[in-house]
Amino acid sequence: MKNDPINFYNKNGYIVIKVFKNNEIKNFENLIKKKIDKYSKNKIWNLSNYHKHINKESNYKITNTLRRYINTDKKILDKIRKNKKISQILKDKWKHDKFLIPDQNYLLGIKKKTTIKDVKRNEIPFRIVVPKKNTYSISGAPPPHVDLNAGTVIKNKKNSSPINLTLWTPIIGFSNKYTLQFAPSSHLYDHPIGKIEKKSKYISPVFKKSYYQKFKYKRLNLKRGEAILFDVNLLHGGAENLGRKTRVNLEFRLYNRKNVNIK
């Protein structure tokens, strides 16, 4: 069934796709490090050792949601658009494969409309999760949740959210000690609003433990350049970094172009 990407994706809510080259992954790493270097006195260090060089105060500034992104090249987005499997799945979902990746302010719901100029900034969010044994933690791996705009549109989850798919791309940490945790086929469930935590510090609608622990989760071993394309309603998150390196990944949020409010 993996040879049929549409059926595999519809059944499981995710699919692994080879998207990027090694040099592109390295360039992503350099862009993230360049942004972090603004908060580090020592510029000579490796991003995989982030947890050894960045203190808790600087970490908070770096992982602040409004700062936690890089500006990528248009060629990268064009590469995603030309990926055959991604195009097939988008066409199956939307009847077309035209997506946008809006700016952070629109993605976070801070503004209700965006502009072509803002979209062209190509802001791609990144996440950083330090090893479990480190002296401080990062709120970069929230408990299991779905990507439905802070839960405000969860009751109409099939159509209302312009975010339909996320391309989760590891930059550092490719084994199952690091990668995204998710519950296969959980996108097929009508997740009850009443099972969402009412008091949560996270943007995404985090579910109560009594609900999300009913599902079976998995973490994949990935190769450099591979990414996990997953559904907006797939339960994911809550995975600790079990390795020795800092985990770093990008999240390409693919919005249905027809649903993006552009002024």
Secondary structure as GFF3:
##gff-version 3
##sequence-region A 1 263
A	DSSP	alpha_helix	5	12	.	.	.	ID=ss1
A	DSSP	beta_strand	14	18	.	.	.	ID=ss2
A	DSSP	alpha_helix	22	36	.	.	.	ID=ss3
A	DSSP	three_ten_helix	37	39	.	.	.	ID=ss4
A	DSSP	three_ten_helix	47	49	.	.	.	ID=ss5
A	DSSP	alpha_helix	50	53	.	.	.	ID=ss6
A	DSSP	alpha_helix	56	63	.	.	.	ID=ss7
A	DSSP	beta_strand	69	71	.	.	.	ID=ss8
A	DSSP	alpha_helix	74	82	.	.	.	ID=ss9
A	DSSP	alpha_helix	84	94	.	.	.	ID=ss10
A	DSSP	beta_strand	99	100	.	.	.	ID=ss11
A	DSSP	alpha_helix	104	107	.	.	.	ID=ss12
A	DSSP	alpha_helix	116	119	.	.	.	ID=ss13
A	DSSP	beta_strand	123	129	.	.	.	ID=ss14
A	DSSP	three_ten_helix	149	151	.	.	.	ID=ss15
A	DSSP	three_ten_helix	154	156	.	.	.	ID=ss16
A	DSSP	beta_strand	163	172	.	.	.	ID=ss17
A	DSSP	beta_strand	181	182	.	.	.	ID=ss18
A	DSSP	three_ten_helix	186	188	.	.	.	ID=ss19
A	DSSP	three_ten_helix	193	195	.	.	.	ID=ss20
A	DSSP	alpha_helix	209	212	.	.	.	ID=ss21
A	DSSP	beta_strand	218	219	.	.	.	ID=ss22
A	DSSP	beta_strand	226	231	.	.	.	ID=ss23
A	DSSP	beta_strand	247	256	.	.	.	ID=ss24
A	DSSP	three_ten_helix	257	259	.	.	.	ID=ss25
###
